[in-house]
Amino acid sequence: MTIRDIQTRLKAHGFNPGKIDGMGGPKTSAAIIAFKVSKGLAPRDYVGPITIAELEKAPSDQVAPPQSAGEPVWLRRAKQEIGVREIPGPKHSARVLSYWELSKLAFRDDETPWCAGFVGAMLEDVGIKSTRSGMARSYSAWGQPCGPIPGAVVVYWRGSKTGASGHVGFVVGKDKAGNIMTLGGNQGDAVTIAPFSPARVLCYRWPSAV
């Protein structure tokens, strides 16, 4: 399998390898790691026979990623959505629209940044009240403080640490470089697991009732 083939398959599975140019690079390596983590494989950018076999499966043939018995229910629920993607153009993904409805928000498109909608939907769907806000940073004051443990809601700053923009998702783990592997929506226009620098973290939060 060539690098171009790997990039093409990663994109088909909802992971963003950057430009499909057959050259590879940091984005392709990050997408490989995220894909492997989603399959319960070691977080390395090495593509061996096991990884190739997973990449060659049709996205519709995929089962839910491996889950640990100790994973919180909302993280298990969120893993079921990996691969959901926006629809380019005037049409909208029905799955993304369902995230807005579950999180009690009025948006009805997939162009509005939907990372907070995704987090809210996953929490609400398992009976945990979310912030019911479309702002990623609304989760900075939600729940209780915690560390970077699997299932924690992680809030990142975007643009400026003191600004209003941000990103939010669920912690899955860390890669070998120390990046926070984050399961979230609107990551490359899809639900993916992607690495984020810990330098961008504003906080980690945990549901108060759990």
N, C-alpha and C positions, 0 to 999 in steps of 0.2 A: 504494500500500500504506500503510495507516494505521499509527500507532504500535502500536495494539493488535494488528494483523495481524503486525507485526514481532516483537512480544513473543511472540505465539503460535507463530510459526515458529521463533524462537530456542529456545524451550522444547522444541519437537518435535525439534530437532536436538541436544538435550542441553546447551544453554547456559542459564544461569539469569538471566533478565531482571528478577528480583524479581516483585512483584505485577503481574499482567496487568490494568492499569487504564487503558491508553490515554494515560497521562500521561508516561511515560518517566522519566528520572532517572539517577542515577549507576550503578545496577545494570544498567539497560538499556544505557547507553552502554558499560559494561565488557563486557557480553555481546556487543554488536555488534563491538567491537574483537577480542575473543577469537575469535568466529566468523570474522571476516575474516582474522585471522592463520592460523587453521586451514586457510583456503582459499588461502593465499599472497597475500592482498591487503594493501594498505597498512593499518597499524594506526590507523585513524581511525574515529570513530563516525558518519561520513557514510554514509548508505545510498543508493547510486545504483543504476543499472540492473543493473550486474554483480552487486552484492550481492543485489539483489532476485531475480535469476535463480537464484542459489545458494540463497537462502532458500526459494524456491518448489519446489525439488526435493524429492521425498519422501526422508526419511532413508535408506530402503532403496536409493535410487538413487545414493547418494553413493559416490564412489570414495575411496580413501585420499587424505588431504591432500597437496598438493605437497611433494616432498622434495628436499633439496639433496644433491648427490653427496657432500658432505663431512659429512653428518649421521652420527653414530654409529648403529650398527645397533639399539641398544636404543631410541633415540628414534624411529627409523622404525617399529619394532615397536609402540611405545606409541601412535603416531598412528593405527594401525589400529583402536584400541579407542575412539576418540572417539565419544561418543554412547551408550555402554553405561550403563545406568541401573538403579538399584535398583527392585524391585517393591514398592509399598506393600502393607502387610498381612502376612498369615502366609506368603505365598509368597516365594521368594528367587530373585534373578537367577542363572541358571546360569553366566553369564559371571563374575559377582563370585565365585561359589563356586569357579570355576576358578582365580581369582587366589590364593585361599587355598591350593589344592592345589599350584600351581606354586611358591609361595613357601615351601612346606614347613611350613605352619601348620595348626593343628587346627580353626580356626573354620569353621563351616558355615552361615553366615547372611549377610545383607547389611545387618543393623542395626549390627553391630560396626564401628566406624570402620575403613575399609579402605584408606586412602591408602598405608600402608606395605605392605599386601598387594599393592596394584597395582604399586608400584615394584619390590618383590621379584619379582613374577611376570614383569615385563617383562625384568628382568635375568637371572633364571634361565632364561627361555625362549630367550635367545640365548647361554647358556653361561657367564654371569658369576654367581658366587656372591654372593647378597645377605646381609643380616644375619640373615635367617630369623627376624625378630622383627616382631611387630605394632605395636611402638612406633615412632612417627615419628622420635623423637630417637635411635634406635639408629644411624641413619645419620650422626650427628655424629662417630662414631669409625670409620667405614667408609672404605675406600679411602684416597685421598690428597687433600690440599687443592687447590683450584683456584679459578678465578674464575667469574663468571656467564656462562659460555659455553654455547652450545646443547648439550644432552645432559647437562650437569652435574646431579647430584642436589642439590637445594636443600632445606635443612631450615629451617623456620620455627618460632618459638615461638608458643604459643597460651596466652592467659590471663596468664601471667607468664614473663618471660624466664628466670627461674631455676627455674621449675617443671618438671613432667614432661610436660605436654601439648604437642603440636606438630602440625605438618603437614609432609608431604614430597611432592615431585614432581620433575619434570624441567624445567630451564630451556629455554624455546623462544626467548626474546628479551626485548626491552624495548618498552614502549609510549612514546608521545611524552612522557608525564609522568614517565618513569623507573621505572615499576612493572615488576616482574619477571613476564613472561608465563610462566605455569607450567602445564605439562601434567600433570594428576594425577587420581587417583581420589578419590571421595567429595567432590568439589567441587560443591555443589548436588545431592548424591546421585547424581552421574554422573561419567563421565570427560569432562573438559572442559579447555579452555585458559582460564585466568582470571588477572587481574592481582593481584599481591600487593605490598604496600609493601616496599621494600628495608630499611626500618627494622625489619622483623620477621625478617630473615634471621639465622639462627645460623651457618650455614656453607654452603659449596659443596664438594661432594666428587666425585671422579672414580675410576673403577675402577683399582685398583692395577696390574692386569695389562694395562691398555690405555695 
